[in-house]
Amino acid sequence: MSEEFGPDFVSVTDDEGNEFELEHLGTLEYNGQEYMAFVPADMDEDDEDFGLILLKVIEQDGEQLLADIDDEQELDAVYQHFMEELFEEEEDG
């Protein structure tokens, strides 16, 4: 993903109505489904709880929405593919 114009940020609202901002790291298609990787925009990278947030792109009523990945195996597989893609980009960098 090109950082030429700076990082992309999105605001999301969780099921409890809390709004927070995420930095979009990349998008990946896996098994015919689209996934997006984010990190919290306000999180310190030195924080031990710093982590990748993976969300599935779903379509509902003709609108694209981001949803949690409930299946643990699906989440693990998508995480592995994102890590391979991120490290591949760094090596090519």
Secondary structure, 3 states (H helix, E strand, C coil): CCCCCCCEEEEEECCCCCEEEEEEEEEEEECCEEEEEEEECCCCCCCCCCCCEEEEEEEECCEEEEECCCCHHHHHHHHHHHHHHHHHHHHHC
